[in-house]
Amino acid sequence: MAAPRLIVGLGNPGRDYEETRHNAGFWFCARLAQVWGAPLAHESRFHGAVGRNARGTWMLLPQTFMNRSGQAVGALARFHRIAPAEILVVHDELDIPPGQLRLKFGGGMGGHNGLKDITAHLGTQDYWRLRIGIGHPGDRSEVVNYVLKPPRREEQFEIDAAIERAIDLVPLIEQGEWNAATQRANTNPSAKPKQETP
């Protein structure tokens, strides 16, 4: 399988949204940009903040608001002739507890407005997704309010730890080792083993 040529982090632009759960994809990309040493700069033709690492892999943080993420992804992918299967989208996931990750190719969108718009602009669901668990409020009517608020302190700790684990997967992903990366991503972090008493 091909290595990704574009990694997209989903979120909402602006200071009001910086610390909200819905911006977990932005948090991942901000951390990855540090690791890569690749500064992000706004490019109006791609409707987002764009960076590129030494390997030539693009990074994109759409600045169009979540429900129009596809406008940015589609513009950059078309310009650089990047196939959907060469795209990794990193986003928050309600159906996964904080601290857990899931990596998968294609599939449904789980009601995520960013994925819906990306799928509409790419014309296919066949792209990679790295889902960062943020947990669920327990009531569907509370979802919008929940994703647009900051995590509790203990949740933030778990999400940050998951992002660091996700960063550790990037070298595998960049080598096209998707199966190995998926296995590691989808294995829940285990509790520390108890030490046996002598």
N, C-alpha and C positions, 0 to 999 in steps of 0.2 A: 504493500500500500504506500501511496505517495506521502512524503512528508508535507506538512502544511506550509503554504506560502503566505498565508494571512491568518493572524490571530486577532479576534475581535473580542473586546470586553464590553459588555452591555451595562448601561446605567443611564441616569438622567444628568444633564449638565447643570451647573450652577451651584452656588454655595449652599442653597437651601436643601439640596439633595445629597451633598457629599458624604454624609455619615449615615444615610438610610440603607436599609437592608437591600433594596432594589439595586444598589450600586456595587454589589459584590464583584461583578465582572470588571468594573472600573478599578476596584481595589487590587484585584489580581494583576491587571495590566500595569498599574502604577508600580507594583512591586517587581514585575518582570522587566519593565523599562530600566529600573535600577540595576538589576542583575545583568542585563544586556549592556548597560552603559549607552542606551539609545534614547536620547531626549525626544519628547513628543512635541510636535509643532502643529498648529492649526493649519489645515489646507481646505480652503473653501470649496474647491472642486470636488472634494471627497466628503464634505459636510462633517468633518471631524478632526480630532487630533491624531496625527499619524507619526509613526516612527519606523525605523528599519534597523535590524541588527547586522553584524558583520557577515552573516551567512546569506543575507538578502531576504530574510523573512520579514514581512510587513506586520505592523501592529496598528490597530485602528480602534479608537474610542469615539463612536458616533456622538455628535453634539446636536442631534435632531430631536431629542427626547425619545424615550423607550419605544413608543408605539410607531415611530417612523425610522427605526434603526436600519431597516432594509434600504432606505434611500442612500445612506452612506456606504453600506456594505456592497450594494449593487454597483455604485459608481466606481469604487476602487477596484472591485473584481473585474468589471468590464474593461477598465482602462489598462490594467496590467494583465489581462487575459488569464485570470485565476479561476480555475474550475471549482464548482461547489465542493467537490471531494477534497480540495486542497485548503479548505477553510475550517478553522476551529473557532467556535463561538463559546465564550465563557460567560456564564450567567448565574443568577441566583435561582434557587429551587426550593419551593415551598414544601414539597413532598419528601424532603430529605432533612434529617435533624442537623442542627449546627454541628460542625466538626467533621461531617462526612462529605464525600465527593462521589460523583458518578461520571464516567466517561463513556460515551456511546456514539455510534454513527447512525444518523437518520432517526426515524421514528416520529412519534407525535410531538405536539408542542405544549401539551399540558396547560393550555390556557395562557401561556406566556406571550404577552403582546409583542415583545421584541422579536421572538422567534417567528411569530405569525407574519410580521412585516418582512423579515428577512426571507422567509420561505416564499412569500408573494413576489418579491423582487428577483430572487434567484430562479423562481419557477420550479423548485424542487425542495424536498425535505432532506435530501441526501448530502448533508454536510455534518461535520463532527461537532459535538457539544460536550463541554466540560461543565457539569452542574455543581454549584457550590451550595450546600445545604444551609438554609436559613430557618428551617422549621415552619410550622403552620400555626396560626392563631387558634385553630380549633373550630372556627365558625366562618363559613364562606363569606358572610356579609362583612366580616372584619378584614378581609384580605387586603384590600386597597389601603386601608388605614395602617395595617401592619407592615406592609412592604415599604411604605413611605415614612417609617419611623426608624430611628437608630436601634440596633440590637441592645439588649441588656448587657451589662458588663461581662457576665459569665458567657453569654452567647458570643459576644465579640471576641473573647479569648479563644473560643472553639473555632470560630470562623477564621480568625487570623492563623491559627494552627493548621487548618485545612488548606488555606492559601499557600502556606509554606510547603506543605506536602505536595500541592499541585505544582509549585515552582520546581520541586525536585524531579517531577515527571517530565519537564520540558526537554531535557537532553534526549530522553527516549523518544519523545514525540517528534523532535526535529530529525531523528534518524529514521523516522517512519516505522518505529517499533510500536505500533499501535496496540497489538495484542498484549505485550508486556506492560505497557502503560495503563491499559484498561484494567488488567488484573490487579495492578498495584492501586490504582485509583479506587476501584470498587471494593477493595478489602477494607472493612471498617477498622479504624485504629484500635488495637486491642489494649485492654487494661494492662498495666505493668504486672508481670508475674510475681506472685508472692514468693518471698524467699523462704526456703525450707529451713526449719529450725533443726540444729544438729541434735 
